[in-house]
Amino acid sequence: MVTPRPVPPHDEGRDVPRADIHLTDVPRVAGGLGALWATVRHLQRDSGLARGAKALLAMNQAGGFDCPGCAWPEPAADDRSRFEFCENGAKAVAEEATTARATPDLFAQLSVDELRTLSDFELGQLGRLTHPMMLDETRHYRPISWERAIAVIADELRAAGPESTAFYTSGRTSNEAAFLYQLMGRMFGTNNFPDCSNMCHESSGNALLEVIGTDKGTVTLADFDHADLIFVIGQNPGTNHPRMLTTLRAAAQRGATIISINPLREVGLSRFAHPQHPLDLVRSVPLAKELVQVQIGGDQAFFLGIGKAVFELDADAPGERRAANTSPTVDVMEAATRLDLKFLTNKTDNFFAWRDHARSTPWSQITGCAGVDEPTIRRIAEQYISAKAVIACWAMGVTQHKHAVATIQEIVNVMLLGGNVGRRGAGLCPVRGHSNVQGDRTMGIDHHLKRHFLGPLGEVFGFTPPHIAGLDTVGTIKAMERGEISAVVFLGGNFLSATPDTNLTARCLERRGLTASISTKLNRTHLYPGKRALILPCLTRSEIDVQASGPQFVTVEDSMSNVHRSQGVLPQASPELRSEPWIVAALARALVGGHVPWTELAADYDRIRDRIGQVIPAFANFNERVRNDNGFVLPSSARDGTFSAVGGHARFTVWPLPDLSVPPGRLRMMTMRSHDQYNTTIYGLDDRYRGIRGERRVVFVHPADIVELGLVERQLVDLVSEWHDGERVAERFIVVPYDLPRRNCATYFPETNVLVPVDSVADRSNTPTSKSVIIRIRPRV
């Protein structure tokens, strides 16, 4: 048994409410025996070892199913391990392969209001949904036939009308289901397609599309074999994308430099012991050579500082003055400089404007905003400009700020400066979260008007798609608040727990005429139902899917634009379950009917893929190409270095630095995941990589800030966010000291999503600013 940390001596005598919480030492190494033990423990608890092992041996294998967790790609089929899964992937499989069942008897016993008293973890432990259900007048969900459920939803949607309907999508939805879903919505007459990407990498897509012509990354997994410098920015792969650690381990072993840029020192980027390599259990592999602790939101200033330092490092090179003062037609061979002038001349625009901006920004402003000293920035800049091939990876630590788009474009600026976009071993790598969130966007789950997609869609299916831009997630919540959206359909996900401003969103959901969820397990969204509320249980990624034409597979697109197939191996949890494509096709047939052969499409997913290939040129011969064990990679003019989508020139951008000052007595809060969760799914109550056992309602604070604020370790407090429309409160949190920058703090979501105002969003991407919430800590009495 782990001994709790003792209360520090200076806390003695303080008469304040405290929690009895186990705080353990933060481990020195990620992975190892801890990962093995956690995998076994979760399989035993949820799926059973035999059932769980069967699923794990098929996961991420050719002919098997894609991990339901993150979107990190698999190696080529010939190079794939027999055990191509990580600890958190195993937890995800154990969670969906559970032997527990949430049957109609459970819902007959417990009303919606009684179920609300359970935690998110306890709700997940109730097990898989087994029957379609509809809420009755006693606020109990009761079983209903599939035919009746589909008819009720279609009737309610028609009564609401397309302008008052929103179709939400989770990133676990397959390409086939997503394509049918957006087709149904657009034939119904709406572009209201809020989805989970609006809350995570929408900032990445907007930023990249403007400057390099694609809303996706530019690297493949093979590029990591050739990079000699890898930035990992605002990202914790040890918890969120653990298979990435295998890639980083290989890079580190061959001599590549890994630099972590993150407010928190994360174990997963310090050292890694691969559980499948016995020697690692004795001698782990060091990963990041530099751990740069920017303040929360300081990444934009940090990368501007790298650019400024590079220019100053280069200032003494002969020929630099000529390069600086002549037109972009400078003779590259005559300019002795460490900059890639050939690339800058032939492949970019607006370089000189950005260079002048970087040079003229004072170091004091850069270091104050970044929270990093000048010598550190100069040291990283020296490593950058000396590297031959650089990859920049980032995740939600970058995307969920008001200045997120500017931050990502600042990263692009630095990468363009060294010619590190569009060539082998180098490029941009936004690491997506859910396993098919990128594929859903490719399939048309998008509230934006993409005419290159909508035009062919209308031609292939013989209708005119709506040409009014739709609503994203934040826009949908605001429209619900105004009473303009009266019906919402959820294709997977846990909308309420994933979105900001939890209390407001809950009130909005309960006032809708219809809430209908296509789900595998009970979640909090189901417990704040509209006047008509239905739950439609569906198959998981790991289950066998048999339709009228025989066994089926679906496809997904990983974070690096590789499209591949996924086919389940486990018996379905209940004979009443239906696949997502089947459910969407049945609803579409009832809602819009028409000349589309919905029943035939659901009977044979090859027919869906044939239609996808007709609409999206990159998916030509879809069925043939996806049956290759490695699938196929979608083309990208940014990856191949032509930048044809933006006229042949990537673009430098100029942005002012944000004001990251914090009022006295306040902290800037970021939300994050624990090691025992994936998005809003809670696998357990521990976070062993941060020294937490059996608790989630904690706030991590710098020890000096704890003293300055008059608090003590383990003190019970309330967190209060301050916004122009008033305060929001998250009650009963526990103060935990942690190594992070001063006047910054960190908490877990979804518990603190209640503190994120719905209209606190990133400029131009409308992503909630979940990594930048100003709070004060109020002691409980």
TORZAVO-152523 format. One record per residue (C-alpha): residue in three letters; y negated, x, z negated. Coordinates in steps of 0.05 Angstrom, whole numbers, plus 32768, in hexadecimal, padded with zeros to 4 digits. Layout:
% TORZAVO-152523
ALAYXZ;...
END
This chain:
% TORZAVO-152523
MET800080008000;VAL7FBC801A8013;THR7F8D80267FD8;PRO7F4880077FE0;ARG7F0D80357FE2;PRO7EEC803B7F9E;VAL7EA7801E7F95;PRO7E7480587F9C;PRO7E5880707F59;HIS7E11805A7F68;ASP7E2A80127F6E;GLU7E42800F7F26;GLY7E227FD97EFE;ARG7E097FB07F39;ASP7E147F677F29;VAL7E1F7F4C7F70;PRO7E577F237F90;ARG7E8A7F517FB1;ALA7EC87F487FD9;ASP7F0D7F637FC8;ILE7F197F83800C;HIS7F467FBD801E;LEU7F1E7FF48041;THR7F4A802C805A;ASP7F3980708077;VAL7F2B806D80C2;PRO7F66808E80E5;ARG7F5C80CF810A;VAL7F8780BD8146;ALA7F90807E8170;GLY7FD580678188;GLY8010808B816A;LEU8040806D8137;GLY800B803A8122;ALA800C801C8168;LEU8058801B816A;TRP805D7FF98126;ALA80277FC68138;THR804C7FB48178;VAL808E7FA98154;ARG806D7F81811D;HIS804A7F51814C;LEU80887F478176;GLN80B17F378137;ARG807D7F06811E;ASP806E7EE1815E;SER80A07EE58197;GLY80DD7F068177;LEU80F37F4C818A;ALA81247F3981C1;ARG80F67F0781E4;GLY80BA7F3581DB;ALA80DE7F7281F5;LYS80F47F4D8233;ALA80AC7F3B8242;LEU80917F808234;LEU80C37FA28262;ALA80AC7F75829B;MET80627F7A828D;ASN80397FA282BF;GLN80777FB282E8;ALA80837FA48331;GLY80A47F5F8333;GLY808D7F5082EC;PHE804D7F3182D0;ASP80087F4E82C6;CYS7FF17F5A827E;PRO7FCB7F1D8265;GLY7F9B7F4B8241;CYS7F6C7F7D8262;ALA7F5F7F8C82AB;TRP7F6E7FD782AA;PRO7F987FE882E8;GLU7FE07FFF82EA;PRO7FF380418309;ALA80168041834C;ALA805B80208348;ASP808080628351;ASP805880828318;ARG805C804882E8;SER807C805082A4;ARG80B680238291;PHE808B80108255;GLU804980028278;PHE80287FDE823E;CYS7FFC7FEE8203;GLU7FF97FD481BB;ASN7FC67F9E81CA;GLY7FEB7F898209;ALA80297F8181DE;LYS80017F5681AD;ALA7FE97F2A81E7;VAL80307F208200;ALA804A7F1181BA;GLU80127EDF81B1;GLU80227EB881F0;ALA806E7EC081EB;THR806E7EA581A4;THR80A77E79818F;ALA80777E4C8167;ARG80657E098186;ALA80297DDC817C;THR804E7D9A8189;PRO80347D538187;ASP804F7D4E8140;LEU801C7D82812A;PHE7FE27D5C8149;ALA7FFC7D1B812B;GLN7FF67D3A80E6;LEU7FB37D5E80EE;SER7F737D41810A;VAL7F407D6A8130;ASP7F167D6E80F1;GLU7F507D8780C7;LEU7F627DBB80FC;ARG7F1A7DD580F9;THR7F277DF080B3;LEU7F587E2380CF;SER7F417E6880E4;ASP7F477E80812C;PHE7F827EAA8117;GLU7FA47E6E80F6;LEU7F987E438133;GLY7FBB7E77815F;GLN7FF67E798130;LEU80047E2F813C;GLY80257E43817D;ARG80297E2C81C5;LEU80127DE781DB;THR804C7DBD81F5;HIS80307D7B8210;PRO7FF27D618233;MET7FC87D3D81FF;MET7F8B7D1181F8;LEU7F5F7D0481BC;ASP7F647CBF819E;GLU7F337C968174;THR7F4F7CB48133;ARG7F3D7CFA814C;HIS7F857D0E8155;TYR7FA07D2A8195;ARG7FD97CFF81AF;PRO800B7D0F81E8;ILE7FFC7CF1822B;SER80207CF3826F;TRP80097D2482A3;GLU7FF97CEC82D4;ARG7FCE7CC882A1;ALA7FAB7D08828B;ILE7F987D1C82D2;ALA7F807CD582E1;VAL7F547CD282A3;ILE7F337D1582B2;ALA7F277D0382FB;ASP7F087CC082E7;GLU7EDA7CE182B4;LEU7EC47D1782E5;ARG7EB37CE3831A;ALA7E8C7CBB82E7;ALA7E657CFA82D3;GLY7E597D10831B;PRO7E587D578336;GLU7E127D6A831E;SER7E257D5882D6;THR7E687D7D82D7;ALA7E787DC682C8;PHE7EBA7DEA82D6;TYR7EC57E2582A7;THR7EF77E5D82B6;SER7F197E92828B;GLY7F287ED882A5;ARG7F737ECE829C;THR7F757E9B82D4;SER7F9C7EB18312;ASN7F7C7EBA8356;GLU7FA27E7E8371;ALA7F8C7E4F8339;ALA7F457E68833C;PHE7F407E5E8387;LEU7F5A7E168382;TYR7F2C7E098347;GLN7EEC7E1E836A;LEU7F027DF983A9;MET7F0B7DB98381;GLY7EC87DC1835E;ARG7EA37DCF839F;MET7EC57D9583C4;PHE7EB07D6B8388;GLY7E697D838395;THR7E557DB78361;ASN7E4A7E028359;ASN7E4B7DFC830D;PHE7E7E7E3382FF;PRO7E707E5382BC;ASP7EA47E8882AC;CYS7EB37EBE827A;SER7E957EF582A6;ASN7E517ED58299;MET7E587EEE8251;CYS7E727F34825F;HIS7E697F5882A2;GLU7E377F2B82C5;SER7E047F6182B8;SER7E307F9482DA;GLY7E3A7F698317;ASN7DF07F59831F;ALA7DDB7FA18314;LEU7E0D7FC08344;LEU7E057F8D837B;GLU7DBA7F9C8380;VAL7DC07FE78385;ILE7E047FF883A5;GLY7E167FB683C8;THR7E537FA2839F;ASP7E5B7F7F835C;LYS7E997FA7834C;GLY7EA97FEF8339;THR7EB38026836C;VAL7EEE804D8350;THR7F3980478353;LEU7F6A8060831E;ALA7F79809D8349;ASP7F3080B48343;PHE7F3C80C482FA;ASP7F6D80FA8310;HIS7F33811E8332;ALA7EF881138304;ASP7EE1814D82DA;LEU7EB0812482B0;ILE7EBA80DD8297;PHE7E8580B58273;VAL7E9F807D8247;ILE7E6280538236;GLY7E5E80188205;GLN7EA980118207;ASN7EE2801581D5;PRO7F21801E8200;GLY7F4E802A81C3;THR7F487FE081B2;ASN7F307FBE81F0;HIS7F547FE38228;PRO7F89800F8207;ARG7FAD80218247;MET7F6D8044825C;LEU7F7D80778226;THR7FB9808D824F;THR7F8B809B8289;LEU7F5980C0825D;ARG7F9180E8823C;ALA7FA881018280;ALA7F6181138294;ALA7F5581388252;GLN7F96815F8259;ARG7F838179829D;GLY7F3F81908283;ALA7F0F81568293;THR7ED5814B8263;ILE7ED181068244;ILE7E8F80F18224;SER7E8B80B281F9;ILE7E47809181F3;ASN7E4C805B81BD;PRO7E288047817D;LEU7E6B804A8158;ARG7E9A80858154;GLU7ED98064816E;VAL7F1D8082815C;GLY7F39807181A1;LEU7F0B80A381C2;SER7F1580DB818F;ARG7F6080EA8192;PHE7F9B80C481B1;ALA7FE580C981A2;HIS800A80A781DB;PRO8041807E81BA;GLN8070808C81F4;HIS806780D881F1;PRO808E80F381B4;LEU8066813481B1;ASP8026810C81AB;LEU803F80F08169;VAL803D8137814E;ARG800281528174;SER7FD0811F818E;VAL7FA3812B81CA;PRO7F58813281BF;LEU7F30810681EF;ALA7EE4810481EB;LYS7EC4814981E5;GLU7E81812781D5;LEU7E7580E981AB;VAL7E2D80D581B6;GLN7E15809E8186;VAL7DDD807B81AA;GLN7DBB80448183;ILE7DCF7FFE8198;GLY7DAE7FF281DB;GLY7D99803B81E4;ASP7DC4804A8221;GLN7D8D803E8254;ALA7D5F80718232;PHE7D9980A2822B;PHE7DA980A18275;LEU7D6080A68288;GLY7D5E80E3825B;ILE7D9981018281;GLY7D7380F882C2;LYS7D34811782A4;ALA7D5C81528289;VAL7D7F815D82CB;PHE7D3C816182EF;GLU7D23819382BB;LEU7D6281BC82C0;ASP7D5881BE830B;ALA7D0E81CD8309;ASP7D158218830D;ALA7D4282178349;PRO7D2382368389;GLY7D12820183BB;GLU7D0B81CA8387;ARG7CC081C48392;ARG7CCC81B983DB;ALA7D01818583CD;ALA7CD18162839D;ASN7C95816083CB;THR7CB081538410;SER7CCE81168430;PRO7D1781058427;THR7D25812B8468;VAL7D24816D8441;ASP7D5381A1845E;VAL7D8D819E842D;MET7DA681E3843F;GLU7D638203842E;ALA7D5881E083EC;ALA7D7A820883B5;THR7D8681D28381;ARG7DC081B78359;LEU7DB081708371;ASP7DD9815283A9;LEU7D9E814E83D9;LYS7DCA813D8415;PHE7DE4810083F1;LEU7D9F80EE83D6;THR7D8080F4841B;ASN7DB480D08444;LYS7DD0809D8413;THR7D99808783E3;ASP7D54806683E0;ASN7D1C806A83AD;PHE7D3280AD8390;PHE7CEC80CA8388;ALA7CD2808D8363;TRP7D0A80938330;ARG7D0280DE832B;ASP7CB880D7831C;HIS7CC780A182E8;ALA7CFB80CD82C5;ARG7CCE810A82C5;SER7C9180E482AA;THR7CB580C08271;PRO7CA780E78231;TRP7CE38105820C;SER7CCB80E481CC;GLN7CD080A081EB;ILE7D1680AF8207;THR7D3380CB81C7;GLY7D138094819D;CYS7D31805E81C8;ALA7D75807F81D1;GLY7D7C80948189;VAL7D9680D781A2;ASP7D72811A819B;GLU7D59814181D7;PRO7D89817D81D0;THR7DC5814D81D4;ILE7DAB812B8212;ARG7D9D816E8232;ARG7DE381868222;ILE7E0381498242;ALA7DD58150827E;GLU7DEC81988288;GLN7E3581818287;TYR7E24814A82B8;ILE7E01817482EB;SER7E3781A982E7;ALA7E70817882F4;LYS7E8C8170833A;ALA7EA581298332;VAL7E8D80F782FD;ILE7EA580B182EB;ALA7E7A808282C0;CYS7EA0804B829C;TRP7E7F80158273;ALA7E8D7FD38252;MET7E6A7F9D8229;GLY7E467FCE81FC;VAL7E197FD78239;THR7E197F928258;GLN7E047F65821E;HIS7DBB7F7A8214;LYS7D7A7F5E822E;HIS7D717F9D8257;ALA7DBB7FA0826D;VAL7DAE7F9E82B8;ALA7D7A7FD582B1;THR7DAA7FFF8288;ILE7DE27FFA82BB;GLN7DB2800B82F3;GLU7D9B804882CB;ILE7DE3805E82C7;VAL7DE780558312;ASN7DA8807F831B;VAL7DC780BA82F7;MET7E0880B2831D;LEU7DE480B18360;LEU7DBC80EE834B;GLY7DFB8117834D;GLY7E1980F48389;ASN7E4E80D7835C;VAL7E5880958380;GLY7E84808B83BD;ARG7EB080C983BA;ARG7EF280DF839C;GLY7EF580E98351;ALA7EB180CA8346;GLY7E9280858340;LEU7E7F80488317;CYS7EB2802582EB;PRO7E9E7FE582C7;VAL7EDC7FD8829E;ARG7EE87F8D82A0;GLY7F077F688266;HIS7F377F308277;SER7F6E7F3F82A8;ASN7F557F1782E3;VAL7F0B7F0B82D5;GLN7EFA7F358312;GLY7F2B7F0F833E;ASP7F0F7ECC8329;ARG7ECB7EE18343;THR7EE97EF98384;MET7F0B7EB5838B;GLY7EC87E918387;ILE7EC07E82833D;ASP7E767E8E8341;HIS7E387E648333;HIS7E107E8E8364;LEU7E097E7A83AD;LYS7E347EAC83D3;ARG7E2C7E95841B;HIS7E5D7EC88436;PHE7E927EA3840D;LEU7E797E5B8410;GLY7E727E5B845C;PRO7EBB7E6D846B;LEU7ED37E408432;GLY7EB27E048451;GLU7ECC7E168496;VAL7F147E1F8480;PHE7F167DE08456;GLY7EE97DB48480;PHE7EB17DA38450;THR7E6A7DB98440;PRO7E677DDE83FE;PRO7E2C7DCE83D1;HIS7DF17DFC83DD;ILE7DCE7DF6839A;ALA7DDA7E2E8369;GLY7E047E1A832E;LEU7E047E2782E3;ASP7E207E6482BF;THR7E397E628277;VAL7DF57E658254;GLY7DD87E358287;THR7E117E04827A;ILE7E057E05822E;LYS7DBB7DF88238;ALA7DCA7DC0826A;MET7DFA7DA18238;GLU7DC47DA58203;ARG7D947D808232;GLY7DC97D4C8241;GLU7DCE7D60828A;ILE7E187D748288;SER7E467D3D8270;ALA7E8B7D578285;VAL7EAA7D9C827E;VAL7EEF7DB58295;PHE7F097DF68278;LEU7F3C7E1E82A0;GLY7F557E498267;GLY7F2B7E6F8234;ASN7F0B7E5A81F3;PHE7EC57E468208;LEU7EAA7E3681C3;SER7EBF7E7781A2;ALA7EAC7EA281DE;THR7E667E8881E8;PRO7E267E9681C0;ASP7E037E68818F;THR7E457E4A8175;ASN7E287E10814E;LEU7DFC7DFA8187;THR7E357DFF81B9;ALA7E637DD7818A;ARG7E307D9F8185;CYS7E287D9F81D1;LEU7E737D9A81DD;GLU7E7B7D5E81AE;ARG7E457D3781D3;ARG7E677D3D8217;GLY7E897D038238;LEU7EC57D2E824B;THR7EE27D718234;ALA7F247D848256;SER7F487DC68248;ILE7F807DE7826E;SER7F9E7E128237;THR7FDB7E36821C;LYS7FC97E3281D1;LEU7F9B7E0C81A4;ASN7F567E2A819C;ARG7F137E17817D;THR7EF77DF881BD;HIS7F2B7DC081B7;LEU7F117DAF8171;TYR7ECB7D9C8188;PRO7EDF7D6781BB;GLY7EB67D3A81E7;LYS7EBC7CEF81E6;ARG7EF97CF78213;ALA7F1F7D378205;LEU7F607D4F8224;ILE7F8B7D8D821F;LEU7FB97D9F8259;PRO7FEE7DD38246;CYS7FFC7E09827A;LEU802C7E428287;THR801A7E888271;ARG801B7EC7829C;SER805E7EDB827F;GLU80847E9A828D;ILE80AF7E8882C9;ASP808A7E5B82FB;VAL80B67E308328;GLN80977DFF8358;ALA80B47DD3838F;SER80BF7E0D83BE;GLY80DF7E398389;PRO80C87E718359;GLN807F7E858361;PHE80537EC18352;VAL80087EC4834A;THR7FD77EFD8357;VAL7FA07F208330;GLU7F6B7F54833E;ASP7F627F8C830D;SER7F237FB082F8;MET7F277FDF8333;SER7F2F7FAB836B;ASN7F7A7FB18372;VAL7F9C7F6E8381;HIS7FE57F67836C;ARG80187F33835B;SER802F7F198317;GLN806F7EF2830A;GLY80877EDA82C5;VAL80CC7EE782A8;LEU80D17EBA826A;PRO80E87E728267;GLN80AD7E428260;ALA809B7E2C8219;SER80A37DE28228;PRO80BC7DB98263;GLU80797D948262;LEU80527DD28275;ARG80347DD982BB;SER80177E1482DF;GLU7FCC7E1C82E7;PRO7FD07E148334;TRP7FF97DD5832B;ILE7FC87DB782F9;VAL7F8B7DC88323;ALA7FAB7DAD8362;ALA7FBF7D6D8340;LEU7F787D638325;ALA7F5A7D738369;ARG7F877D41838C;ALA7F707D0B835B;LEU7F277D20835B;VAL7F167D3283A3;GLY7F557D2383CB;GLY7F427D2B8414;HIS7F687D508449;VAL7F7A7D8D841E;PRO7FC57D8E8412;TRP7FC07D9983C7;THR80087D8983B8;GLU80227DB883ED;LEU7FF57DF083D5;ALA800E7DE9838E;ALA80567DE783A6;ASP80527E2B83C7;TYR801D7E5E83B1;ASP80267E8483F3;ARG80007E4A8413;ILE7FC67E5483E2;ARG7FC57E9E83F3;ASP7FC57E8E843E;ARG7F867E658433;ILE7F667E9B8409;GLY7F727ECC8443;GLN7F4F7E9C8473;VAL7F117E988447;ILE7F0B7EE1842F;PRO7F157F158465;ALA7F2B7F4B8433;PHE7F677F1F8423;ALA7F827F1B846B;ASN7FCE7F1D846B;PHE7FCB7F118421;ASN80137EFC8417;GLU802F7F38843C;ARG80027F6C841B;VAL80097F5383D4;ARG80557F5883D7;ASN804D7FA383D9;ASP805E7FBD8393;ASN80187FDC838E;GLY7FF37FA183AA;PHE7FB47FB483D0;VAL7F6D7FCB83C1;LEU7F317FA383D9;PRO7F007FC98405;SER7EBC7FE183EB;SER7E8480018412;ALA7E6B802083D0;ARG7EAF803F83C3;ASP7EB4805C8409;GLY7E6D80768404;THR7E4F80518440;PHE7E27801E8416;SER7E277FF18453;ALA7E1D7FB38428;VAL7DD87FCE8415;GLY7DC37FEA8458;GLY7DE5802D844F;HIS7DBA80448413;ALA7DC7803B83C9;ARG7D87803083A3;PHE7D6780538368;THR7D4380238339;VAL7D0A802D8308;TRP7D0A800982C5;PRO7CDD800F8287;LEU7D02801E8247;PRO7D0D7FE48217;ASP7CED7FDE81D3;LEU7D277FE581A2;SER7CFD7FE68163;VAL7D197FBD8129;PRO7CEB7F9A80F6;PRO7CEE7FB580AE;GLY7D2B7F9C8087;ARG7D4F7F8780C7;LEU7D8A7FA380EE;ARG7D9F7F9F8137;MET7DE57F808138;MET7E1A7F87816D;THR7E597F5D8171;MET7E9C7F7C8182;ARG7EE77F72817F;SER7F167F898148;HIS7F567FAD815A;ASP7F7D7F6D814A;GLN7F5D7F41817E;TYR7F527F3881C8;ASN7F137F1281D9;THR7F177ED381AE;THR7F627ED881A1;ILE7F6E7EF3815B;TYR7FB17F168152;GLY7FA77F29810A;LEU7F737F3A80D4;ASP7F767F8680D6;ASP7F4D7FB980FA;ARG7F717FF980EA;TYR7F4580238118;ARG7F09801280EC;GLY7F2C801180A9;ILE7F2C7FC5809E;ARG7F687F9F8082;GLY7F707F54807C;GLU7F287F40808C;ARG7EFA7F3180C6;ARG7EB97F1A80A6;VAL7E9C7F60809E;VAL7E5B7F8080B1;PHE7E5C7FCB80BF;VAL7E1B7FED80A7;HIS7E04803580A2;PRO7E0A804C8059;ALA7DC0805F8056;ASP7DAD8019806E;ILE7DD97FFA8038;VAL7DB180208004;GLU7D6E80128025;LEU7D7D7FC88028;GLY7D927FC67FDF;LEU7DDA7FB57FEF;VAL7E1C7FD17FD7;GLU7E5F7FDC7FF8;ARG7E8B7F9D7FFA;GLN7E507F717FE8;LEU7E547F298000;VAL7E197F17802C;ASP7E017EE68061;LEU7DEA7EFE80A4;VAL7DAA7EDD80BE;SER7D927EE58106;GLU7D497ED98114;TRP7D317EBA8155;HIS7CF37E95816D;ASP7D147E518160;GLY7D2A7E618119;GLU7D637E8280F3;ARG7DAE7E8180FD;VAL7DDD7E9180C4;ALA7E247EAD80C0;GLU7E3C7EA78078;ARG7E667ED1804A;PHE7E6D7F16806A;ILE7E817F578048;VAL7E567F96804C;VAL7E7F7FD28064;PRO7E608018806C;TYR7E6D803780B0;ASP7E58807180DD;LEU7E268052810D;PRO7DDB805E811B;ARG7DA7804A80E8;ARG7D8C800280EC;ASN7DC97FEE8114;CYS7E047FC480FD;ALA7E437FA7811B;THR7E6D7F698111;TYR7EA97F478131;PHE7EA47F0D8161;PRO7EAF7ED28165;GLU7E9C7ECD811B;THR7E547EE48129;ASN7E497EC2816C;VAL7E267E8E8142;LEU7DED7EC0813A;VAL7DE17ECB8185;PRO7DAA7E9C819F;VAL7DBE7E7981DF;ASP7D7C7E8D8201;SER7D807ED681EC;VAL7D9B7EF1822E;ALA7D9A7F2D825C;ASP7D637F2E828F;ARG7D7D7F1782D3;SER7DC67F1082C0;ASN7DBE7EDB8289;THR7DF47EFD8260;PRO7DEF7EEE8215;THR7DD27F2A81EE;SER7E0D7F2D81BE;LYS7E037F7881B5;SER7DBA7F7281A0;VAL7DAD7F3E816A;ILE7D777F4B8135;ILE7D907F3680F1;ARG7D817F3D80A8;ILE7DB67F418072;ARG7DAD7F0F803A;PRO7DD47F1B7FF9;ARG7DFD7EE07FE0;VAL7DF07EC97F99;
END
